[in-house]
Every structure is written in structure tokens, then in C-alpha cells.
Amino acid sequence: MAEELALDLEELRKLHSIAKRPRILSLISSEIRSLEKLRALKEDGNAAAPPPTASQIPTPISTSVKAPINPALNYVSVSSFSWDQDMDKVKIYVFLEGVEQEKIQTDVKPLSFDVKFHDVKGKNYRCAVPKLNKEIVPEKCKVVVKPTRVIITLFKASKGDWPDLYSKEDKLKPNLDKEQDPMAGIMDLMKNMYEEGDDEMKRTIAKAWTDARSGKAEDALKSYR
């Protein structure tokens, strides 16, 4: 049973990493949480829970560096994570094993967060949202390190339901990294516009996308200049 739960969780996390629509992401996140609770109950039934370690005690997030950090370090971006919310807060679930509290670097602002995990099984990881859907209260936010995951809790500046974790403006902004093909950034933007647009917009962008793939990108994109 425990093995089946682990396999189900692994499959759901893969689906979560490729899902795009907020409703689908929410459904998958809910199922992941349910299975995690079930697995925790199974584990608690098999053995007495050990006393919490220092790394498992909720700790306020600080914008100061907790360990000396080399700015030249390379980071693996954590693109797959789950999130949940209630009227007061948002919880980010980062699935990483081997994280140490004293090797976490955080930068939390009213509309963004950037959390770095150093020396996790020989690698450095980074989980960040450059522009959140709504404002948070940085000084109230906290992080809890668990054996298999890290929970980042963001307290909302005002009560309410967020339609998405990311700002819509940020989602629609193309990635124009200097090392990226400029056309790839435009195609990313078109993809986001397609997902958010009405039927007419979808037909227009679908035609432009098809023309771009067939080598007619210049003509297809004239209407967007």
C-alpha cells in the first residue's frame, strides 16, 4: 500500500509540472495533499512519531542570509511545486529531500519571494515567483523544513481568494533571456494569449502559430507589431 501511494504521488507531481490551467493545478494539488495525508497516517500507524527536530520547527522567514553564500553559485530552478490557500495565507510545497534550515537563503517582498536551498545532495536549488497575484506581509511569512519537502507559508496582506499564484501580467510577459531565441519568447507570449483569449483570439493565434511553424513567421506576426 505504501509503495502504491508513493507511485501515485510521483505520477501526480509529474502531471502538476506540466499542467497550465489554474483549475487543473488546484485539482491536482488537492489530490496530492490528500494522498500525502493518507501516507502520513499510514506512517504514524506503523511507528511512533519522533520528536520534532530543529529543522522541522516553523521558523520566520528572514530577508537576511543565514549562511555565507557565494554569488557565483549555480542553481537548479524548482519549476514543479504545489500550492494551496485559505482566506489568510498561501502555502507553497517544494518537494526536496535533504534540505537544511541553516542553508536556506530567503528574499521575501510584498509582491515576490525567492527562496534558495544550498548544498542539497550536492546541488543548489531555487524556488521563486517574481510577481505574485496579490500582496503578502513579508515579516509574517515562514518556512518549515520537513524530511521530504519544504513548506513556505505566505501571509496575505488582505483576506480573500487568489485566482492564481502568479500575477496575470507576469504570466503574459514573454521570456526574453539574452541567450534565448527571440522568436521563442514571442511564441511563449502567443501561447499564453491563446490560453487566456476568446474563440476569435484562439483562431487568430492558431493560424499565426501554424504559419510560424511552416516558415511564415514574419507574415504571421505582422498584426502584433
N, C-alpha and C positions, 0 to 999 in steps of 0.2 A: 504493500500500500504506500509506504513512504517513497519507494522508488518511482511509483506511478505519479505521485504528487510532484516530485522533483522534475520529472519529464514534462508534465503538463505545464508547470511554471516556466520551464525553459522555452517551450513552444509559444506560450502566451507572450513572453518577453520579446521573442523574435517578431511576433505579429505586431506588438506595440511599437517596435522600432521602425516598421515600415508603414504603419497607419498614418493617415493625414487628417481625416475629419475629426473635429472635437468630440462629437457624439461617440464615434467608434473608439477613440482613445479613452474616453470616460468609461465605456462599457468594458474594455479590455482591462483597464486599471482596476475596476471594481472586482472583476473576476480574479485578478492576480491577488488582490487583498484578501478575498475570501479563501483562496487556496493557501495563502501564507498563514492565515489564522488557523485553518484546519491543520496544517502541518505543525504549527506551534503547539496546538492542543495535543496532537499525537506525541510530539516530543516530550511535552510536560507529563503526559501519562506514563511514559516509559522510564523517566528518571526525574529525580527531584531537581528543581531549578537551582543552579548555583547562585551565590550572592552576586549582585551586580559588580562588575569591575569598574575601575575608574573611567575607562573609555566608553562605558555604557550609560554613564550618568549624564543627563541633559546639561549642556554647557552653553551659556550665552555666546552668540557669535560676536566676535570682535573684529574690527577692521584692522587691527594690528597683526603683524606677523608673529606667529607663535614659535617659529623655528627659523634659523638663518637660511635664507633661500637664495640660490644662485639664479639671477635673472636670465641667464643663458640656457636654462633647462628646457628640455623639450617636453611637451605634454600631449597625451592622448585625449582627444575630446570625447567626453561621455555624451553621446548623442541619444542613447536609449535609457530613459528613466521614466518612472511612473509619477503621477501627481494626483493629489486628492484635495478637497477643500470642504470647509464648512463656512458659516457666515463670518467667522472671525479670523480664520487663518488658512494658509495653503501649506500642504506638506509635499515635499519632493523626496522620492525614494530612489536613491542611487545604489544600484546593485554591484557593490565591490566588496571583496573579502580581503582582510589583512590591513585595513586602514587603521592608523594610529592617531589618536586625538592630537598629540603634540606635533604631528607632522602635517597638520591641516592649516592652510592659509586662506583667509576669507576677506572678501571685499563686498560689503552689502551697502547699497544705496537705496533711496526711496523708490527708484524705478528699475533696479537691476540687482543681480547678485552674481558673484564669481567665486567659486569655491575650488581650491586646488588641493589635491591629495598627493603627497610626496612619498616616494620610496614604498610603493605598494607592490610587493613582489618584484622589485627591481624596476618599476615603471612609475611615471608621474601622470596623474590624471587631472582633468579639469572639467567641471560642470558649471556652465554659465548661461544666463539669459540676459542679453544686452538691453532688452527693453520689455519690462513686464506689462501685463494688460492694465494694471492699476497700481497705485502707490502702496508701499508697505512701510512699517516702522522698523528701521534697521536695528535700533538698540534693544528691541524686544525679541528679535529673531534668535533662534538657537539651533544647535546641531547635536544629534545623538548618534553615536557610533555603535552599531550592532555587529555581531560576528560576520554576517553575510551582506550587510547593507548599511548605508548611512541615510539618516532621515534629517532633512533640512526643513525647519519649520519657519515660515514667513508669516508674520502677523500683519493683517490688512490694516491700512490707515483708516478705512471706513468699512463698516459691515456691509455685506452684500455678496451676491453670487457673481463670480467671474465667468464670462462666456468662454474664455480661453486663458491659458497661462501667458501666452505671448501677446504683445501689442499687435493689433492688426496692421498698423503701419510698418512694424518691423518685419512681419511675415511677408509683406508685399515688396520689401526692399530687395533688389537683386544683389547677389554676392559678386562684387566686382574686385575680387582679390587681384593684385597685380600679376600673380602667377597663373591666374585662370584665364582661359579663352574668353574674351569679351562676349562672344556670341553665346557662350554657356550661361553667362549671367542674364542675358536677355531672355533666353529660353526658360530659365528658372522663374523670371518675372511673369512670362506668359503663362507658365503652368499655374502659378498662384492666382493670376487673374482668371484663368479658366475655372479653377475650383470655386472662386468667390462670385463669378459672374452669372448673369441670367442666361436664358436659352440663346438669345441673339448673340451675346458675347461669346458663348461657348462655340457656336457655329463659326463665328468670325475667326476666333483664335485657332480652332481646329484646322481651318483651311490654311491659315498662316503657318501653323506648325508643320502641316503636311508639305507645303511649298518649301519651307526651310529645309526639311529633311531631303527634299528632292533637288536641292541646289538652287532654289529660287528665293533664298532668304532675303536678298536685298529688296526684291519687289514686294515680298510678303510683309515686310516690316515698315514700308513707307508710311502707312497710316498711323504709325506710332511715333513718328518723328516730329 
